[in-house]
Amino acid sequence: MTNAWQGGFQGQVVVSNTGTGTLNGWRIGWTFPGDQKINNLWNGNYTQSGESVTVSNAPYDGTLAPGATATVGFTGTFTSNDTSPSSVSCT
């Protein structure tokens, strides 16, 4: 989480290629522990089903050379719980 306000928040996830070869396409996912809902996301495409979120690369940031990164940012809302996810998976 990079910012929060009453009923809303902003977050980001940095995808890093820590391997030795070029990464061609990426996907990240997490489960919100509360009632958070994403309402805007940039630098990727997302789906949200309940608490589960999946984000895939945008057409312009899917190829990452070794050491390169892509940053996904988003804003969202919540009613009663804005706790950050405990982990993010990457494939």
Summary of the structure (lengths in Angstrom):
residues: 91
radius of gyration: 13.5
end to end distance: 21.5
largest distance: 42.8
contacts: 236
relative contact order: 0.38
helix: 0%
strand: 53%
